[in-house]
Amino acid sequence: MQYSLLIQAFEPTEEEIPEEAMEPMKVAFDLYAKELDAAGVLVSADILARSDVTTTVTMRGGTLKVHDGPFANTREQLGGTFVVDVPDLDAAIAWAQKCPAAQYGSIEIRPSAITFTGGQWVYA
């Protein structure tokens, strides 16, 4: 079963976190991704760019609208995703608790209902 581990966290400005403070977190995420990969459960991983470079597209009434920034103005932002293929929710929770972002944000675990792989849609 595939699950997306969605990292939700407060998004500080670059001035609020100096580069030297980011280095330990980069190392922690690197180790986490390598551990997922070595266990054979990692499908994909993305650490996203800051939300202030987001572009949101909507089609309301057949009209294209392009907006700068995220659509929802919330305190926490989606900061990254890890997609894992594990036997069940308990295994997904076990991996989510090891995610470095769990120390400062939250990890939303969402099962995949449908995946596109090998040129076709696969229903869970």
N, C-alpha and C positions, 0 to 999 in steps of 0.2 A: 504494500500500500504506500502510495506517495503522500507525503505531507510537506507543506510549505511552512518553514519556521520564519515568521515575519518579525523582524526587529523593529520595535516601536520605542522611540526614545526622544528626550528633549534634545534639540539640535542647537548646540552652542555656536557662537560665531567663531571665526578663526582666531580672533583676538582673545577670546575667553579661554582657549586651550593652546598653550604654546606647543610648538612642534616636538620639543623634547618630552612633553607629557604624552604625546600621541604614540611615540615609539613603542612603549610597553604594550599598548592596545593593539598595534599592528602585529607585534610578535604573537600576542595571545590569539588573534583571529587567524593568523597563519597556522599556528599549531592546531587550533580547532578544526580548520578546514582539512589539514593533513590527517588528523585523526579520523574524521568522517570518511575521507577518501581511503585511508588504509583499512578501515572496517568494511569498505565496499558498499556503503549506504549513500554516499554523496551523488546526487544527480546533477546539481548545479549550485553555484554560489555567486552572489553579487552583493558587493557593498556599493550602495548608490551614492551618486554625487549629492551635494547639498540641495535642499528643496528650493532654494532661491534661483536655481537654474532650471527648474522644472517648467515644462510647457504642457498645458492641459488642452485637449481637443474635445469639443462637444458638437453633436449634430442635433439641434433642436428644431423641429419643424422643417427639416431638410436644409437648414442653414449651418454652414461650417463656422464655428467660433473657436478662435485660438487665443488662449489666455496665458500670460506669464505667471509662473508660480503654481503651487498646488491648488486644486479646486477647493479643498476643505482647509479652512484656516484653523488649525489646532495647535495646541501646545507641543504635543509629541508628533514626530514625523516618521514615516517609513524610511528606515535607514539602510535596509538590506534584506536579502532573502537567502535562505539555504533550503534547497529542495532535497529531501531525503526519501529513500525507499526502504522502509522498515516493516516488520511484521504487523505492528499494531500501535495504537495510541500510547500505550505505556512505553514502548521503545522510543517513540517520538518525544515524549516528555523527558525521558532519560537523556536524550541528546540535547534537547532545548535547555535543560538545567546546566549543561556544560558550556553553553554559549557564553562568551565573555560579556555580551550585551545584557545578559540577565542580571549582571551586577549593578547596572545603572538604568536599565529600561525594562521593557517587558518583551516577551517572545510570544507572539500569537501563533498557535499551531492550528493550521487549517488543512483538512484532508483534501486531496485532489478528487474531484468527482469525475472528471474526464481529462485524459491526457492525449496529446498528439505525439505519436512516436512511430517510427518506421513507415511514415507516409499515411497513417490512418488514425482515426480517433479510437481510443480505448476507454470504455466505460468501467468505472470502479464497481 
